[in-house]
Amino acid sequence: MPKITFIEHDGTVHTVEAELGSTVMETAQRNDVTSIVAECGGGCTCATCLVHVDEKWSPVVGKPSTEEEDMLDFAFEVKPTSRLACQIKVTEALDGLVVYTPAYQGR
């Protein structure tokens, strides 16, 4: 199983195993990463699962879809490496992925 490291805004680090085919958001919720709110449950309609992908992982994760970009327009603390965790599917290629969570999830 791939491992993902979530670094919360307060410095709390969670390195957890992720199920292949799940999303980074689902992985966070299953492992009590409290800074991932995910109000819409993964429907790409709320932007409350925003993460900042570590720069070295950004090319592996890829760019957001047009739908995701539209939601990112309404999120706080958006950076060039920002993604919605509900839109990142876990694959073997993401083993070791590092993401950072912002201090506030909302729009």
C-alpha positions as CSV (number, residue, x, y, z in Angstrom):
1,M,0.0,0.0,0.0
2,P,1.3,3.5,-0.8
3,K,2.1,5.8,2.0
4,I,1.0,9.4,2.1
5,T,2.3,12.0,4.5
6,F,0.0,14.8,5.6
7,I,1.6,17.8,7.3
8,E,-1.0,19.9,9.0
9,H,-0.7,23.7,9.3
10,D,0.3,23.3,13.0
11,G,3.1,20.9,12.1
12,T,1.4,17.7,13.0
13,V,2.6,14.9,10.7
14,H,0.5,11.9,9.8
15,T,2.2,9.2,7.6
16,V,-0.5,6.7,6.7
17,E,-1.2,3.8,4.3
18,A,-3.6,4.5,1.5
19,E,-5.8,2.1,-0.4
20,L,-5.2,1.9,-4.1
21,G,-8.1,3.5,-6.0
22,S,-9.2,5.6,-3.1
23,T,-8.6,9.3,-2.9
24,V,-6.2,11.4,-0.9
25,M,-9.3,12.9,0.8
26,E,-10.7,9.5,1.8
27,T,-7.3,8.5,3.1
28,A,-7.2,11.6,5.3
29,Q,-10.6,11.0,6.7
30,R,-10.0,7.3,7.4
31,N,-6.8,8.3,9.3
32,D,-8.2,11.2,11.4
33,V,-6.4,14.0,9.5
34,T,-8.7,16.7,11.0
35,S,-7.6,19.5,8.7
36,I,-9.3,17.9,5.8
37,V,-13.0,18.9,6.2
38,A,-14.5,17.5,3.0
39,E,-18.0,18.9,3.5
40,C,-19.2,17.6,0.1
41,G,-17.9,14.1,0.7
42,G,-15.7,14.1,-2.4
43,G,-18.0,15.6,-5.0
44,C,-15.7,18.5,-6.0
45,T,-18.3,21.0,-5.0
46,C,-16.9,22.7,-1.9
47,A,-13.1,23.1,-1.9
48,T,-12.8,22.0,1.8
49,C,-10.3,19.3,1.1
50,L,-7.6,21.7,-0.3
51,V,-4.0,20.5,0.0
52,H,-0.7,21.9,-1.2
53,V,1.2,19.1,-2.9
54,D,4.9,19.1,-2.1
55,E,6.7,20.7,-5.1
56,K,8.6,17.5,-6.0
57,W,5.4,15.6,-6.2
58,S,3.4,18.1,-8.2
59,P,4.4,16.6,-11.6
60,V,3.5,13.1,-10.4
61,V,0.1,14.2,-9.1
62,G,-0.6,16.2,-12.2
63,K,-2.7,19.3,-12.9
64,P,-6.3,19.8,-11.8
65,S,-9.2,19.3,-14.2
66,T,-11.2,22.3,-15.4
67,E,-13.9,21.4,-12.8
68,E,-11.4,21.3,-10.0
69,E,-9.8,24.6,-11.2
70,D,-13.2,26.2,-10.9
71,M,-13.5,25.1,-7.3
72,L,-10.0,26.2,-6.5
73,D,-11.0,29.7,-7.6
74,F,-13.2,29.9,-4.5
75,A,-10.7,28.4,-2.0
76,F,-8.4,30.1,0.5
77,E,-4.6,30.0,0.4
78,V,-4.4,28.6,-3.1
79,K,-0.9,28.1,-4.4
80,P,0.5,26.8,-7.7
81,T,0.7,23.3,-6.3
82,S,-2.8,23.3,-4.7
83,R,-5.2,20.5,-5.4
84,L,-8.4,19.2,-4.0
85,A,-7.7,16.0,-2.2
86,C,-10.9,14.4,-3.4
87,Q,-9.6,14.6,-6.9
88,I,-6.3,12.9,-6.4
89,K,-6.6,9.1,-6.9
90,V,-4.2,6.9,-5.0
91,T,-1.9,4.9,-7.2
92,E,1.4,3.1,-6.6
93,A,3.1,6.1,-8.2
94,L,2.0,8.2,-5.2
95,D,3.9,6.1,-2.7
96,G,5.7,8.6,-0.5
97,L,3.4,11.6,-1.5
98,V,3.7,14.6,0.8
99,V,0.9,17.1,1.1
100,Y,0.4,20.1,3.3
101,T,-3.0,21.3,4.7
102,P,-3.9,25.0,5.1
103,A,-4.9,26.6,8.4
104,Y,-8.5,27.1,7.1
105,Q,-10.7,25.0,4.8
106,G,-13.5,26.9,3.3
107,R,-14.7,29.3,0.7
